[in-house]
Amino acid sequence: MPTFKLTLAYDGTNYVGWQRQAAGTSIQGLIEDALRELDGRDVMVNGAGRTDAGVHALGQVASCTLERTLEAPVLVRALNARLPPDVRALSAELAAAGFHARFAATAKTYRYRFFDAPVISPFERLYAWHVAGGLDVEAMNDAARTLEGRHDFAAFASAGGVTKTTERRVMSATVARDPQGFVVLEITGNGFLRHMVRAIAGTLVEIGRGRQPRETVPDVLASRDRSRAGPTAPARGLFLVAVEYADL
């Protein structure tokens, strides 16, 4: 029974998130339904990141085991023939038996997009947080860099997450303005708590607007108090960019 590593991209606007739920359409459910048709049985698909409703992915990774023998390019074509156009299988490759997309991941990179001009294009409104009025990108970047390293991120976690520890390691966190005028937070870590990146994004907006000093992040981290951090940013600006693995 071959195990496959799937790389997926999706527009999360119309979905309840990655994880299959009792109500609503999930990305996991769509992939599992497509694989059921292909393999003639129920197939469990494990995702590297449980993206929330409205969150997008450029490089989500999933793993599954099939009974049917398929070449990787054939599997990609067969999946895309059965998936809606806002969900795409980008690639498939054979992985070692027992490979699990979530537990084998060594790092994930997320991107959050802000737009601070007075008017946002209607073609971008579902893929960025419109924060009109201007943002101090330098202050936001200085604050983001203080997140790097191993910290207790309890202050940036929403209630309801199931985790043994709130400690995580952030390898890099930067904020910069891209050529299209978007302000972009790029953050890579060995794991993320529930709503952690969105809480960080909301906190950085408070700093970018001058409502909090750029030096505030270490104090927020030390407090372990969610009320000390900024608001949870809207899901629409968040993208899972890539997942890293030591080997397959």
C-alpha positions in Angstrom: 0.0 0.0 0.0 1.8 3.1 -1.2 1.9 6.2 1.0 1.7 9.6 -0.8 2.8 13.1 0.2 0.4 15.5 -1.5 1.0 19.2 -1.9 -2.2 21.2 -2.1 -3.3 24.8 -2.8 -6.7 26.2 -2.0 -8.8 29.4 -1.7 -10.3 28.9 1.8 -13.0 31.5 1.3 -15.9 29.1 0.9 -14.8 26.4 3.3 -15.0 25.7 7.0 -11.3 25.0 7.1 -9.0 22.1 6.6 -10.6 19.7 9.1 -13.7 17.7 8.3 -16.6 18.9 10.5 -20.2 17.8 11.1 -21.5 20.8 9.1 -20.1 22.6 6.1 -17.6 21.7 3.4 -13.9 21.2 4.5 -10.8 20.7 2.4 -10.0 17.4 4.1 -13.5 16.2 3.3 -13.1 17.1 -0.4 -9.8 15.3 -0.7 -11.1 12.2 1.2 -14.2 12.1 -1.0 -12.1 12.3 -4.1 -9.8 9.5 -2.9 -12.8 7.3 -2.0 -13.8 7.4 -5.6 -10.3 6.5 -6.7 -9.5 3.8 -4.2 -12.9 2.3 -3.7 -12.8 2.6 0.0 -12.6 5.2 2.8 -9.2 6.9 2.8 -7.9 9.0 5.8 -6.0 12.1 4.8 -3.8 13.9 7.4 -3.0 17.5 6.8 0.2 19.3 8.0 -1.8 22.3 9.2 -5.4 22.6 10.4 -6.2 25.9 8.6 -9.3 27.7 9.9 -12.3 28.7 8.0 -11.4 31.3 5.4 -7.6 30.7 5.6 -5.9 29.9 2.3 -3.0 27.6 1.4 -0.2 27.9 -1.2 1.6 24.8 0.0 -0.5 22.7 2.4 0.9 19.1 2.7 -1.2 16.0 3.3 -0.5 12.3 3.5 -2.6 9.3 2.7 -2.2 5.6 2.0 -3.9 3.9 -1.0 -4.6 0.3 -1.9 -4.6 1.1 -5.6 -1.3 1.5 -7.4 -1.2 4.8 -9.2 1.7 6.8 -10.7 2.0 10.2 -8.9 1.1 12.3 -12.0 -1.9 10.2 -12.6 -3.0 10.7 -9.0 -2.7 14.5 -9.4 -4.7 14.5 -12.5 -7.4 12.2 -11.0 -7.7 14.3 -7.9 -8.0 17.6 -9.8 -10.7 16.1 -12.0 -12.8 15.5 -8.9 -12.0 18.6 -6.9 -13.6 22.0 -7.3 -11.5 24.6 -9.1 -10.6 26.5 -5.9 -8.8 23.4 -4.5 -5.9 22.0 -6.5 -3.5 19.1 -6.0 -0.1 20.6 -7.1 2.0 17.5 -6.8 2.1 14.0 -5.4 5.2 11.9 -4.5 5.8 8.5 -2.8 6.8 8.7 0.8 8.1 6.2 3.3 5.5 3.9 4.9 4.2 5.6 8.1 4.9 9.2 6.8 2.4 11.6 8.5 2.2 15.1 7.1 1.6 16.7 10.5 3.8 14.8 12.8 6.8 14.6 10.5 6.8 18.3 9.8 9.8 20.2 11.1 8.7 23.8 10.2 5.8 25.7 8.6 5.8 29.1 7.0 2.7 31.4 7.1 2.2 34.7 5.4 -0.3 37.4 6.4 -1.1 40.2 4.0 -2.2 43.7 5.0 -3.3 46.6 2.7 -3.1 50.0 4.1 -4.0 52.3 1.2 -7.4 54.0 1.3 -9.0 51.7 -1.3 -8.4 48.0 -1.9 -9.1 46.3 -5.2 -12.2 44.2 -5.2 -10.0 41.4 -6.6 -7.8 41.4 -3.5 -10.5 42.0 -0.8 -10.7 38.3 0.1 -6.9 37.8 0.3 -5.8 40.6 2.6 -6.9 42.6 5.7 -7.7 46.2 4.6 -6.2 48.5 7.2 -6.7 51.9 5.8 -4.7 54.8 7.1 -1.1 53.7 6.8 1.1 51.3 8.7 4.6 51.9 10.2 6.3 48.9 8.5 9.6 49.5 10.2 8.1 49.4 13.6 6.1 46.3 12.7 9.2 44.5 11.5 11.2 45.5 14.6 8.4 44.0 16.8 8.1 40.9 14.7 11.9 40.2 15.0 11.5 40.0 18.8 9.3 36.9 18.3 12.2 34.9 17.0 13.6 32.2 19.2 11.9 29.8 21.6 9.1 31.4 23.7 5.9 30.6 25.5 3.3 32.0 23.1 0.2 31.6 25.4 -0.5 35.3 25.0 -1.0 34.7 21.3 -3.2 31.6 21.5 -7.0 31.4 21.4 -8.9 29.2 23.8 -9.9 25.8 22.6 -6.6 24.5 21.2 -5.5 21.0 22.3 -1.8 21.1 23.0 0.6 19.9 25.7 2.7 23.0 25.8 2.4 26.6 24.5 6.1 26.9 23.9 7.1 27.2 20.2 10.2 28.1 18.3 10.0 30.8 15.7 13.0 30.6 13.2 12.2 33.9 11.4 9.5 36.6 11.5 9.7 39.7 9.2 7.4 42.4 8.0 8.0 44.2 4.7 6.1 46.0 1.9 6.0 44.1 -1.3 6.2 45.6 -4.8 2.4 45.6 -5.1 2.1 47.8 -2.0 0.9 45.1 0.4 2.5 44.9 3.9 3.4 41.2 4.4 4.2 39.3 7.6 6.2 36.2 6.9 6.7 33.8 9.8 8.4 30.4 10.1 8.2 28.2 13.1 8.4 24.6 14.3 4.6 24.8 15.1 1.8 27.2 15.8 -1.0 27.4 18.3 -4.6 28.0 17.5 -5.0 31.5 15.9 -1.4 32.3 16.9 -0.4 33.9 13.6 -3.6 35.9 13.4 -3.1 37.2 17.0 0.5 38.2 16.1 -0.9 39.9 13.0 -3.4 41.8 15.0 -0.8 42.9 17.5 1.5 44.1 14.8 -1.3 46.2 13.3 -1.7 47.9 16.7 2.0 48.7 16.6 1.9 49.7 13.0 -0.9 52.2 13.8 1.1 53.6 16.7 -1.3 52.4 19.3 1.3 50.2 21.0 5.1 50.8 21.1 7.3 48.4 19.0 8.9 47.3 22.3 5.7 45.8 23.6 6.0 42.2 22.3 8.5 40.8 24.9 6.2 42.1 27.7 3.1 40.5 26.0 5.0 37.2 25.7 6.1 37.3 29.3 2.5 38.0 30.5 1.1 34.8 29.0 -2.2 36.9 28.9 -4.2 36.8 25.7 -5.9 40.1 26.6 -2.5 41.9 26.4 -2.0 41.0 22.7 -3.9 42.6 19.9 -7.1 41.4 18.2 -7.3 38.2 16.1 -6.8 39.3 12.5 -9.4 38.2 9.9 -8.8 34.8 8.4 -8.8 36.1 4.8 -5.3 37.6 5.0 -3.6 34.3 6.1 -1.9 31.8 3.9 -0.1 28.6 4.7 2.9 29.0 2.4 5.0 25.9 2.9 5.7 22.9 5.1 9.3 21.6 5.7 10.4 18.0 6.3 13.8 16.5 7.2 13.2 13.7 4.7 10.6 11.3 3.4 
